[in-house]
Amino acid sequence: MSRREYLRYKELTRRLVYSRLAFFNQHYQLAWRRVAIRDQVSRWGSCSSRKNLNFNYRLGFLPLELVDYVVVHELCHLVEMNHGAGFWALVAEAIPDWRERRLALKGYKFQR
């Protein structure tokens, strides 16, 4: 993929992520510092202890229900920085079928 194509997809993914964050944050009412769209090698998203949300530009190629899972997953890390029962209960508030979506996401591979 050319640099130009990458930047185009990165911007499309940025718009998608911001729109899904706004949608789900109507429920969660959380605050974050910044959002970054990156060319990550092995992660769909991450949340730092400084409350920065990072998302892979390749999210733009996934079905919306999987994008939603990743967005909610990272949003919930703003509250619970682990994968304990409290974290999954928060995820389930917006994505009750998170287990199925998590499994489906594992079927998608990163390609460079």
Backbone atoms as SQL, in Angstrom:
CREATE TABLE atoms (id INTEGER PRIMARY KEY, chain TEXT, resi INTEGER, resn TEXT, atom TEXT, x REAL, y REAL, z REAL);
INSERT INTO atoms VALUES
  (1, 'A', 1, 'MET', 'N', 0.845, -1.168, 0.000),
  (2, 'A', 1, 'MET', 'CA', 0.000, 0.000, 0.000),
  (3, 'A', 1, 'MET', 'C', 0.897, 1.240, 0.000),
  (4, 'A', 2, 'SER', 'N', 0.551, 2.191, -0.824),
  (5, 'A', 2, 'SER', 'CA', 1.347, 3.416, -0.901),
  (6, 'A', 2, 'SER', 'C', 1.092, 4.294, 0.325),
  (7, 'A', 3, 'ARG', 'N', 1.982, 5.216, 0.550),
  (8, 'A', 3, 'ARG', 'CA', 1.839, 6.161, 1.668),
  (9, 'A', 3, 'ARG', 'C', 0.542, 6.963, 1.524),
  (10, 'A', 4, 'ARG', 'N', 0.234, 7.341, 0.326),
  (11, 'A', 4, 'ARG', 'CA', -0.993, 8.107, 0.052),
  (12, 'A', 4, 'ARG', 'C', -2.248, 7.314, 0.418),
  (13, 'A', 5, 'GLU', 'N', -2.265, 6.041, 0.026),
  (14, 'A', 5, 'GLU', 'CA', -3.403, 5.179, 0.371),
  (15, 'A', 5, 'GLU', 'C', -3.506, 5.001, 1.881),
  (16, 'A', 6, 'TYR', 'N', -2.364, 4.770, 2.528),
  (17, 'A', 6, 'TYR', 'CA', -2.349, 4.612, 3.982),
  (18, 'A', 6, 'TYR', 'C', -2.948, 5.841, 4.659),
  (19, 'A', 7, 'LEU', 'N', -2.513, 7.030, 4.251),
  (20, 'A', 7, 'LEU', 'CA', -3.019, 8.262, 4.868),
  (21, 'A', 7, 'LEU', 'C', -4.519, 8.424, 4.624),
  (22, 'A', 8, 'ARG', 'N', -4.983, 8.024, 3.462),
  (23, 'A', 8, 'ARG', 'CA', -6.417, 8.089, 3.159),
  (24, 'A', 8, 'ARG', 'C', -7.197, 7.152, 4.083),
  (25, 'A', 9, 'TYR', 'N', -6.735, 5.910, 4.210),
  (26, 'A', 9, 'TYR', 'CA', -7.419, 4.944, 5.076),
  (27, 'A', 9, 'TYR', 'C', -7.332, 5.356, 6.540),
  (28, 'A', 10, 'LYS', 'N', -6.204, 5.934, 6.916),
  (29, 'A', 10, 'LYS', 'CA', -6.031, 6.395, 8.288),
  (30, 'A', 10, 'LYS', 'C', -7.073, 7.466, 8.617),
  (31, 'A', 11, 'GLU', 'N', -7.288, 8.403, 7.716),
  (32, 'A', 11, 'GLU', 'CA', -8.271, 9.462, 7.944),
  (33, 'A', 11, 'GLU', 'C', -9.693, 8.914, 7.966),
  (34, 'A', 12, 'LEU', 'N', -9.995, 7.979, 7.086),
  (35, 'A', 12, 'LEU', 'CA', -11.326, 7.351, 7.092),
  (36, 'A', 12, 'LEU', 'C', -11.565, 6.614, 8.414),
  (37, 'A', 13, 'THR', 'N', -10.549, 5.918, 8.886),
  (38, 'A', 13, 'THR', 'CA', -10.664, 5.205, 10.153),
  (39, 'A', 13, 'THR', 'C', -10.799, 6.190, 11.306),
  (40, 'A', 14, 'ARG', 'N', -10.095, 7.301, 11.255),
  (41, 'A', 14, 'ARG', 'CA', -10.203, 8.320, 12.300),
  (42, 'A', 14, 'ARG', 'C', -11.663, 8.799, 12.420),
  (43, 'A', 15, 'ARG', 'N', -12.274, 9.105, 11.294),
  (44, 'A', 15, 'ARG', 'CA', -13.678, 9.562, 11.313),
  (45, 'A', 15, 'ARG', 'C', -14.599, 8.486, 11.862),
  (46, 'A', 16, 'LEU', 'N', -14.367, 7.251, 11.452),
  (47, 'A', 16, 'LEU', 'CA', -15.178, 6.131, 11.934),
  (48, 'A', 16, 'LEU', 'C', -15.026, 5.970, 13.448),
  (49, 'A', 17, 'VAL', 'N', -13.803, 5.964, 13.936),
  (50, 'A', 17, 'VAL', 'CA', -13.548, 5.780, 15.367),
  (51, 'A', 17, 'VAL', 'C', -14.170, 6.909, 16.176),
  (52, 'A', 18, 'TYR', 'N', -13.993, 8.145, 15.740),
  (53, 'A', 18, 'TYR', 'CA', -14.585, 9.264, 16.476),
  (54, 'A', 18, 'TYR', 'C', -16.108, 9.179, 16.509),
  (55, 'A', 19, 'SER', 'N', -16.702, 8.748, 15.430),
  (56, 'A', 19, 'SER', 'CA', -18.167, 8.641, 15.426),
  (57, 'A', 19, 'SER', 'C', -18.643, 7.526, 16.357),
  (58, 'A', 20, 'ARG', 'N', -17.919, 6.413, 16.390),
  (59, 'A', 20, 'ARG', 'CA', -18.311, 5.303, 17.278),
  (60, 'A', 20, 'ARG', 'C', -18.017, 5.644, 18.743),
  (61, 'A', 21, 'LEU', 'N', -16.922, 6.366, 19.001),
  (62, 'A', 21, 'LEU', 'CA', -16.650, 6.831, 20.362),
  (63, 'A', 21, 'LEU', 'C', -17.782, 7.737, 20.844),
  (64, 'A', 22, 'ALA', 'N', -18.203, 8.666, 20.006),
  (65, 'A', 22, 'ALA', 'CA', -19.289, 9.579, 20.382),
  (66, 'A', 22, 'ALA', 'C', -20.570, 8.801, 20.656),
  (67, 'A', 23, 'PHE', 'N', -20.865, 7.822, 19.820),
  (68, 'A', 23, 'PHE', 'CA', -22.076, 7.025, 20.001),
  (69, 'A', 23, 'PHE', 'C', -22.050, 6.273, 21.336),
  (70, 'A', 24, 'PHE', 'N', -20.996, 5.528, 21.584),
  (71, 'A', 24, 'PHE', 'CA', -20.939, 4.713, 22.798),
  (72, 'A', 24, 'PHE', 'C', -20.697, 5.546, 24.057),
  (73, 'A', 25, 'ASN', 'N', -20.070, 6.696, 23.900),
  (74, 'A', 25, 'ASN', 'CA', -19.817, 7.512, 25.082),
  (75, 'A', 25, 'ASN', 'C', -21.080, 8.215, 25.575),
  (76, 'A', 26, 'GLN', 'N', -22.132, 8.190, 24.794),
  (77, 'A', 26, 'GLN', 'CA', -23.422, 8.667, 25.302),
  (78, 'A', 26, 'GLN', 'C', -23.840, 7.820, 26.501),
  (79, 'A', 27, 'HIS', 'N', -23.478, 6.555, 26.454),
  (80, 'A', 27, 'HIS', 'CA', -23.771, 5.643, 27.568),
  (81, 'A', 27, 'HIS', 'C', -22.728, 5.764, 28.682),
  (82, 'A', 28, 'TYR', 'N', -21.449, 5.689, 28.310),
  (83, 'A', 28, 'TYR', 'CA', -20.391, 5.582, 29.318),
  (84, 'A', 28, 'TYR', 'C', -20.016, 6.928, 29.961),
  (85, 'A', 29, 'GLN', 'N', -20.119, 8.010, 29.223),
  (86, 'A', 29, 'GLN', 'CA', -19.776, 9.339, 29.753),
  (87, 'A', 29, 'GLN', 'C', -18.354, 9.389, 30.335),
  (88, 'A', 30, 'LEU', 'N', -17.382, 8.957, 29.542),
  (89, 'A', 30, 'LEU', 'CA', -15.982, 8.918, 29.971),
  (90, 'A', 30, 'LEU', 'C', -15.178, 10.000, 29.265),
  (91, 'A', 31, 'ALA', 'N', -14.019, 10.304, 29.813),
  (92, 'A', 31, 'ALA', 'CA', -13.127, 11.302, 29.215),
  (93, 'A', 31, 'ALA', 'C', -11.790, 10.653, 28.894),
  (94, 'A', 32, 'TRP', 'N', -11.205, 11.036, 27.788),
  (95, 'A', 32, 'TRP', 'CA', -9.887, 10.567, 27.389),
  (96, 'A', 32, 'TRP', 'C', -9.056, 11.787, 27.013),
  (97, 'A', 33, 'ARG', 'N', -7.751, 11.592, 26.950),
  (98, 'A', 33, 'ARG', 'CA', -6.850, 12.694, 26.600),
  (99, 'A', 33, 'ARG', 'C', -6.784, 12.907, 25.106),
  (100, 'A', 34, 'ARG', 'N', -6.427, 11.846, 24.388),
  (101, 'A', 34, 'ARG', 'CA', -6.336, 11.976, 22.929),
  (102, 'A', 34, 'ARG', 'C', -6.600, 10.631, 22.280),
  (103, 'A', 35, 'VAL', 'N', -6.860, 10.692, 20.989),
  (104, 'A', 35, 'VAL', 'CA', -7.086, 9.496, 20.180),
  (105, 'A', 35, 'VAL', 'C', -6.055, 9.508, 19.058),
  (106, 'A', 36, 'ALA', 'N', -5.394, 8.374, 18.867),
  (107, 'A', 36, 'ALA', 'CA', -4.419, 8.242, 17.779),
  (108, 'A', 36, 'ALA', 'C', -4.814, 7.064, 16.900),
  (109, 'A', 37, 'ILE', 'N', -4.622, 7.243, 15.612),
  (110, 'A', 37, 'ILE', 'CA', -4.819, 6.161, 14.649),
  (111, 'A', 37, 'ILE', 'C', -3.430, 5.794, 14.159),
  (112, 'A', 38, 'ARG', 'N', -3.058, 4.538, 14.345),
  (113, 'A', 38, 'ARG', 'CA', -1.678, 4.116, 14.082),
  (114, 'A', 38, 'ARG', 'C', -1.641, 2.901, 13.154),
  (115, 'A', 39, 'ASP', 'N', -0.435, 2.636, 12.676),
  (116, 'A', 39, 'ASP', 'CA', -0.158, 1.435, 11.893),
  (117, 'A', 39, 'ASP', 'C', 0.465, 0.427, 12.855),
  (118, 'A', 40, 'GLN', 'N', -0.380, -0.143, 13.719),
  (119, 'A', 40, 'GLN', 'CA', 0.105, -1.098, 14.716),
  (120, 'A', 40, 'GLN', 'C', 0.237, -2.478, 14.082),
  (121, 'A', 41, 'VAL', 'N', 1.214, -3.221, 14.541),
  (122, 'A', 41, 'VAL', 'CA', 1.514, -4.517, 13.940),
  (123, 'A', 41, 'VAL', 'C', 0.648, -5.637, 14.520),
  (124, 'A', 42, 'SER', 'N', 0.347, -5.576, 15.803),
  (125, 'A', 42, 'SER', 'CA', -0.322, -6.731, 16.405),
  (126, 'A', 42, 'SER', 'C', -1.524, -6.388, 17.281),
  (127, 'A', 43, 'ARG', 'N', -1.956, -5.141, 17.307),
  (128, 'A', 43, 'ARG', 'CA', -3.087, -4.757, 18.152),
  (129, 'A', 43, 'ARG', 'C', -4.116, -3.983, 17.353),
  (130, 'A', 44, 'TRP', 'N', -5.375, -4.216, 17.673),
  (131, 'A', 44, 'TRP', 'CA', -6.462, -3.442, 17.071),
  (132, 'A', 44, 'TRP', 'C', -6.633, -2.124, 17.805),
  (133, 'A', 45, 'GLY', 'N', -6.286, -2.108, 19.080),
  (134, 'A', 45, 'GLY', 'CA', -6.402, -0.889, 19.856),
  (135, 'A', 45, 'GLY', 'C', -5.686, -1.035, 21.176),
  (136, 'A', 46, 'SER', 'N', -5.518, 0.088, 21.855),
  (137, 'A', 46, 'SER', 'CA', -4.923, 0.071, 23.184),
  (138, 'A', 46, 'SER', 'C', -5.331, 1.341, 23.916),
  (139, 'A', 47, 'CYS', 'N', -5.178, 1.295, 25.228),
  (140, 'A', 47, 'CYS', 'CA', -5.474, 2.434, 26.089),
  (141, 'A', 47, 'CYS', 'C', -4.319, 2.572, 27.071),
  (142, 'A', 48, 'SER', 'N', -3.742, 3.753, 27.134),
  (143, 'A', 48, 'SER', 'CA', -2.607, 3.960, 28.033),
  (144, 'A', 48, 'SER', 'C', -3.096, 4.392, 29.410),
  (145, 'A', 49, 'SER', 'N', -2.228, 4.285, 30.380),
  (146, 'A', 49, 'SER', 'CA', -2.564, 4.723, 31.732),
  (147, 'A', 49, 'SER', 'C', -2.768, 6.236, 31.781),
  (148, 'A', 50, 'ARG', 'N', -2.319, 6.939, 30.769),
  (149, 'A', 50, 'ARG', 'CA', -2.514, 8.395, 30.678),
  (150, 'A', 50, 'ARG', 'C', -3.827, 8.734, 29.974),
  (151, 'A', 51, 'LYS', 'N', -4.637, 7.704, 29.725),
  (152, 'A', 51, 'LYS', 'CA', -5.962, 7.855, 29.104),
  (153, 'A', 51, 'LYS', 'C', -5.906, 8.279, 27.639),
  (154, 'A', 52, 'ASN', 'N', -4.878, 7.791, 26.943),
  (155, 'A', 52, 'ASN', 'CA', -4.785, 7.971, 25.497),
  (156, 'A', 52, 'ASN', 'C', -5.320, 6.717, 24.828),
  (157, 'A', 53, 'LEU', 'N', -6.188, 6.891, 23.855),
  (158, 'A', 53, 'LEU', 'CA', -6.748, 5.762, 23.113),
  (159, 'A', 53, 'LEU', 'C', -6.038, 5.663, 21.777),
  (160, 'A', 54, 'ASN', 'N', -5.597, 4.456, 21.441),
  (161, 'A', 54, 'ASN', 'CA', -4.902, 4.193, 20.184),
  (162, 'A', 54, 'ASN', 'C', -5.663, 3.122, 19.419),
  (163, 'A', 55, 'PHE', 'N', -5.816, 3.349, 18.123),
  (164, 'A', 55, 'PHE', 'CA', -6.535, 2.399, 17.284),
  (165, 'A', 55, 'PHE', 'C', -5.739, 2.139, 16.012),
  (166, 'A', 56, 'ASN', 'N', -5.852, 0.916, 15.525),
  (167, 'A', 56, 'ASN', 'CA', -5.193, 0.501, 14.296),
  (168, 'A', 56, 'ASN', 'C', -5.984, 1.040, 13.101),
  (169, 'A', 57, 'TYR', 'N', -5.287, 1.598, 12.124),
  (170, 'A', 57, 'TYR', 'CA', -5.979, 2.124, 10.949),
  (171, 'A', 57, 'TYR', 'C', -6.740, 1.020, 10.200),
  (172, 'A', 58, 'ARG', 'N', -6.346, -0.233, 10.394),
  (173, 'A', 58, 'ARG', 'CA', -7.002, -1.347, 9.705),
  (174, 'A', 58, 'ARG', 'C', -8.429, -1.614, 10.216),
  (175, 'A', 59, 'LEU', 'N', -8.813, -0.963, 11.310),
  (176, 'A', 59, 'LEU', 'CA', -10.198, -1.101, 11.786),
  (177, 'A', 59, 'LEU', 'C', -11.180, -0.721, 10.685),
  (178, 'A', 60, 'GLY', 'N', -10.775, 0.199, 9.840),
  (179, 'A', 60, 'GLY', 'CA', -11.642, 0.649, 8.750),
  (180, 'A', 60, 'GLY', 'C', -12.004, -0.438, 7.765),
  (181, 'A', 61, 'PHE', 'N', -11.304, -1.557, 7.806),
  (182, 'A', 61, 'PHE', 'CA', -11.570, -2.670, 6.899),
  (183, 'A', 61, 'PHE', 'C', -12.454, -3.741, 7.539),
  (184, 'A', 62, 'LEU', 'N', -12.763, -3.584, 8.822),
  (185, 'A', 62, 'LEU', 'CA', -13.545, -4.593, 9.556),
  (186, 'A', 62, 'LEU', 'C', -15.036, -4.294, 9.486),
  (187, 'A', 63, 'PRO', 'N', -15.864, -5.317, 9.708),
  (188, 'A', 63, 'PRO', 'CA', -17.299, -5.076, 9.842),
  (189, 'A', 63, 'PRO', 'C', -17.569, -4.165, 11.042),
  (190, 'A', 64, 'LEU', 'N', -18.609, -3.354, 10.947),
  (191, 'A', 64, 'LEU', 'CA', -18.907, -2.361, 11.982),
  (192, 'A', 64, 'LEU', 'C', -19.075, -2.981, 13.364),
  (193, 'A', 65, 'GLU', 'N', -19.663, -4.173, 13.456),
  (194, 'A', 65, 'GLU', 'CA', -19.865, -4.772, 14.781),
  (195, 'A', 65, 'GLU', 'C', -18.537, -5.100, 15.466),
  (196, 'A', 66, 'LEU', 'N', -17.486, -5.356, 14.683),
  (197, 'A', 66, 'LEU', 'CA', -16.171, -5.614, 15.268),
  (198, 'A', 66, 'LEU', 'C', -15.464, -4.310, 15.620),
  (199, 'A', 67, 'VAL', 'N', -15.657, -3.283, 14.804),
  (200, 'A', 67, 'VAL', 'CA', -15.133, -1.954, 15.145),
  (201, 'A', 67, 'VAL', 'C', -15.745, -1.520, 16.471),
  (202, 'A', 68, 'ASP', 'N', -17.050, -1.701, 16.609),
  (203, 'A', 68, 'ASP', 'CA', -17.739, -1.318, 17.836),
  (204, 'A', 68, 'ASP', 'C', -17.173, -2.061, 19.042),
  (205, 'A', 69, 'TYR', 'N', -16.894, -3.336, 18.878),
  (206, 'A', 69, 'TYR', 'CA', -16.312, -4.107, 19.977),
  (207, 'A', 69, 'TYR', 'C', -14.969, -3.512, 20.403),
  (208, 'A', 70, 'VAL', 'N', -14.099, -3.210, 19.448),
  (209, 'A', 70, 'VAL', 'CA', -12.780, -2.668, 19.769),
  (210, 'A', 70, 'VAL', 'C', -12.914, -1.295, 20.435),
  (211, 'A', 71, 'VAL', 'N', -13.783, -0.450, 19.912),
  (212, 'A', 71, 'VAL', 'CA', -13.969, 0.889, 20.477),
  (213, 'A', 71, 'VAL', 'C', -14.467, 0.790, 21.917),
  (214, 'A', 72, 'VAL', 'N', -15.473, -0.035, 22.155),
  (215, 'A', 72, 'VAL', 'CA', -16.012, -0.192, 23.515),
  (216, 'A', 72, 'VAL', 'C', -14.960, -0.815, 24.427),
  (217, 'A', 73, 'HIS', 'N', -14.232, -1.792, 23.941),
  (218, 'A', 73, 'HIS', 'CA', -13.176, -2.442, 24.716),
  (219, 'A', 73, 'HIS', 'C', -12.186, -1.387, 25.238),
  (220, 'A', 74, 'GLU', 'N', -11.726, -0.527, 24.342),
  (221, 'A', 74, 'GLU', 'CA', -10.745, 0.488, 24.750),
  (222, 'A', 74, 'GLU', 'C', -11.384, 1.550, 25.637),
  (223, 'A', 75, 'LEU', 'N', -12.615, 1.942, 25.356),
  (224, 'A', 75, 'LEU', 'CA', -13.321, 2.881, 26.230),
  (225, 'A', 75, 'LEU', 'C', -13.382, 2.348, 27.661),
  (226, 'A', 76, 'CYS', 'N', -13.701, 1.082, 27.799),
  (227, 'A', 76, 'CYS', 'CA', -13.838, 0.483, 29.133),
  (228, 'A', 76, 'CYS', 'C', -12.505, 0.414, 29.874),
  (229, 'A', 77, 'HIS', 'N', -11.400, 0.389, 29.138),
  (230, 'A', 77, 'HIS', 'CA', -10.094, 0.427, 29.791),
  (231, 'A', 77, 'HIS', 'C', -9.830, 1.778, 30.459),
  (232, 'A', 78, 'LEU', 'N', -10.581, 2.797, 30.116),
  (233, 'A', 78, 'LEU', 'CA', -10.448, 4.075, 30.807),
  (234, 'A', 78, 'LEU', 'C', -10.878, 3.951, 32.260),
  (235, 'A', 79, 'VAL', 'N', -11.733, 2.959, 32.538),
  (236, 'A', 79, 'VAL', 'CA', -12.229, 2.711, 33.897),
  (237, 'A', 79, 'VAL', 'C', -11.468, 1.567, 34.551),
  (238, 'A', 80, 'GLU', 'N', -11.318, 0.478, 33.828),
  (239, 'A', 80, 'GLU', 'CA', -10.666, -0.745, 34.328),
  (240, 'A', 80, 'GLU', 'C', -9.473, -1.057, 33.427),
  (241, 'A', 81, 'MET', 'N', -8.270, -0.900, 33.959),
  (242, 'A', 81, 'MET', 'CA', -7.061, -1.145, 33.152),
  (243, 'A', 81, 'MET', 'C', -6.640, -2.619, 33.188),
  (244, 'A', 82, 'ASN', 'N', -7.607, -3.499, 33.227),
  (245, 'A', 82, 'ASN', 'CA', -7.327, -4.936, 33.266),
  (246, 'A', 82, 'ASN', 'C', -8.445, -5.652, 32.540),
  (247, 'A', 83, 'HIS', 'N', -8.382, -6.955, 32.499),
  (248, 'A', 83, 'HIS', 'CA', -9.432, -7.762, 31.878),
  (249, 'A', 83, 'HIS', 'C', -10.163, -8.599, 32.923),
  (250, 'A', 84, 'GLY', 'N', -10.411, -8.014, 34.074),
  (251, 'A', 84, 'GLY', 'CA', -11.120, -8.692, 35.148),
  (252, 'A', 84, 'GLY', 'C', -12.629, -8.676, 34.928),
  (253, 'A', 85, 'ALA', 'N', -13.346, -9.250, 35.869),
  (254, 'A', 85, 'ALA', 'CA', -14.809, -9.354, 35.770),
  (255, 'A', 85, 'ALA', 'C', -15.472, -7.981, 35.651),
  (256, 'A', 86, 'GLY', 'N', -14.962, -6.992, 36.379),
  (257, 'A', 86, 'GLY', 'CA', -15.535, -5.652, 36.305),
  (258, 'A', 86, 'GLY', 'C', -15.399, -5.041, 34.924),
  (259, 'A', 87, 'PHE', 'N', -14.255, -5.291, 34.282),
  (260, 'A', 87, 'PHE', 'CA', -14.032, -4.794, 32.926),
  (261, 'A', 87, 'PHE', 'C', -15.042, -5.400, 31.963),
  (262, 'A', 88, 'TRP', 'N', -15.189, -6.730, 31.998),
  (263, 'A', 88, 'TRP', 'CA', -16.087, -7.397, 31.058),
  (264, 'A', 88, 'TRP', 'C', -17.549, -7.032, 31.325),
  (265, 'A', 89, 'ALA', 'N', -17.893, -6.761, 32.574),
  (266, 'A', 89, 'ALA', 'CA', -19.248, -6.302, 32.888),
  (267, 'A', 89, 'ALA', 'C', -19.503, -4.937, 32.245),
  (268, 'A', 90, 'LEU', 'N', -18.503, -4.061, 32.270),
  (269, 'A', 90, 'LEU', 'CA', -18.634, -2.755, 31.606),
  (270, 'A', 90, 'LEU', 'C', -18.803, -2.921, 30.098),
  (271, 'A', 91, 'VAL', 'N', -17.990, -3.769, 29.495),
  (272, 'A', 91, 'VAL', 'CA', -18.100, -4.024, 28.056),
  (273, 'A', 91, 'VAL', 'C', -19.496, -4.540, 27.724),
  (274, 'A', 92, 'ALA', 'N', -19.999, -5.458, 28.533),
  (275, 'A', 92, 'ALA', 'CA', -21.298, -6.092, 28.275),
  (276, 'A', 92, 'ALA', 'C', -22.460, -5.105, 28.342),
  (277, 'A', 93, 'GLU', 'N', -22.284, -3.982, 29.015),
  (278, 'A', 93, 'GLU', 'CA', -23.352, -2.983, 29.054),
  (279, 'A', 93, 'GLU', 'C', -23.719, -2.507, 27.655),
  (280, 'A', 94, 'ALA', 'N', -22.726, -2.379, 26.785),
  (281, 'A', 94, 'ALA', 'CA', -22.968, -1.906, 25.420),
  (282, 'A', 94, 'ALA', 'C', -22.868, -3.016, 24.379),
  (283, 'A', 95, 'ILE', 'N', -22.084, -4.046, 24.674),
  (284, 'A', 95, 'ILE', 'CA', -21.845, -5.144, 23.724),
  (285, 'A', 95, 'ILE', 'C', -22.117, -6.463, 24.454),
  (286, 'A', 96, 'PRO', 'N', -23.397, -6.823, 24.613),
  (287, 'A', 96, 'PRO', 'CA', -23.697, -8.044, 25.363),
  (288, 'A', 96, 'PRO', 'C', -23.131, -9.323, 24.726),
  (289, 'A', 97, 'ASP', 'N', -22.922, -9.313, 23.414),
  (290, 'A', 97, 'ASP', 'CA', -22.366, -10.488, 22.731),
  (291, 'A', 97, 'ASP', 'C', -20.859, -10.328, 22.487),
  (292, 'A', 98, 'TRP', 'N', -20.178, -9.691, 23.437),
  (293, 'A', 98, 'TRP', 'CA', -18.755, -9.417, 23.269),
  (294, 'A', 98, 'TRP', 'C', -17.930, -10.674, 23.062),
  (295, 'A', 99, 'ARG', 'N', -18.323, -11.786, 23.644),
  (296, 'A', 99, 'ARG', 'CA', -17.540, -13.029, 23.480),
  (297, 'A', 99, 'ARG', 'C', -17.513, -13.469, 22.019),
  (298, 'A', 100, 'GLU', 'N', -18.671, -13.422, 21.367),
  (299, 'A', 100, 'GLU', 'CA', -18.750, -13.817, 19.963),
  (300, 'A', 100, 'GLU', 'C', -17.945, -12.854, 19.089),
  (301, 'A', 101, 'ARG', 'N', -18.056, -11.575, 19.382),
  (302, 'A', 101, 'ARG', 'CA', -17.318, -10.585, 18.590),
  (303, 'A', 101, 'ARG', 'C', -15.822, -10.717, 18.802),
  (304, 'A', 102, 'ARG', 'N', -15.415, -10.982, 20.029),
  (305, 'A', 102, 'ARG', 'CA', -13.991, -11.175, 20.323),
  (306, 'A', 102, 'ARG', 'C', -13.446, -12.359, 19.533),
  (307, 'A', 103, 'LEU', 'N', -14.202, -13.439, 19.512),
  (308, 'A', 103, 'LEU', 'CA', -13.798, -14.620, 18.757),
  (309, 'A', 103, 'LEU', 'C', -13.734, -14.318, 17.260),
  (310, 'A', 104, 'ALA', 'N', -14.729, -13.600, 16.748),
  (311, 'A', 104, 'ALA', 'CA', -14.742, -13.249, 15.320),
  (312, 'A', 104, 'ALA', 'C', -13.540, -12.382, 14.963),
  (313, 'A', 105, 'LEU', 'N', -13.164, -11.469, 15.852),
  (314, 'A', 105, 'LEU', 'CA', -12.032, -10.577, 15.597),
  (315, 'A', 105, 'LEU', 'C', -10.734, -11.363, 15.467),
  (316, 'A', 106, 'LYS', 'N', -10.624, -12.452, 16.200),
  (317, 'A', 106, 'LYS', 'CA', -9.405, -13.282, 16.131),
  (318, 'A', 106, 'LYS', 'C', -9.218, -13.894, 14.736),
  (319, 'A', 107, 'GLY', 'N', -10.290, -13.966, 13.963),
  (320, 'A', 107, 'GLY', 'CA', -10.209, -14.507, 12.604),
  (321, 'A', 107, 'GLY', 'C', -9.578, -13.566, 11.601),
  (322, 'A', 108, 'TYR', 'N', -9.398, -12.320, 11.972),
  (323, 'A', 108, 'TYR', 'CA', -8.815, -11.337, 11.077),
  (324, 'A', 108, 'TYR', 'C', -7.322, -11.209, 11.349),
  (325, 'A', 109, 'LYS', 'N', -6.537, -11.275, 10.309),
  (326, 'A', 109, 'LYS', 'CA', -5.085, -11.230, 10.432),
  (327, 'A', 109, 'LYS', 'C', -4.547, -9.889, 9.950),
  (328, 'A', 110, 'PHE', 'N', -3.459, -9.447, 10.543),
  (329, 'A', 110, 'PHE', 'CA', -2.788, -8.239, 10.114),
  (330, 'A', 110, 'PHE', 'C', -1.961, -8.543, 8.867),
  (331, 'A', 111, 'GLN', 'N', -2.039, -7.651, 7.902),
  (332, 'A', 111, 'GLN', 'CA', -1.217, -7.823, 6.715),
  (333, 'A', 111, 'GLN', 'C', -0.530, -6.508, 6.408),
  (334, 'A', 112, 'ARG', 'N', 0.697, -6.587, 6.045),
  (335, 'A', 112, 'ARG', 'CA', 1.454, -5.370, 5.703),
  (336, 'A', 112, 'ARG', 'C', 1.603, -5.262, 4.214);
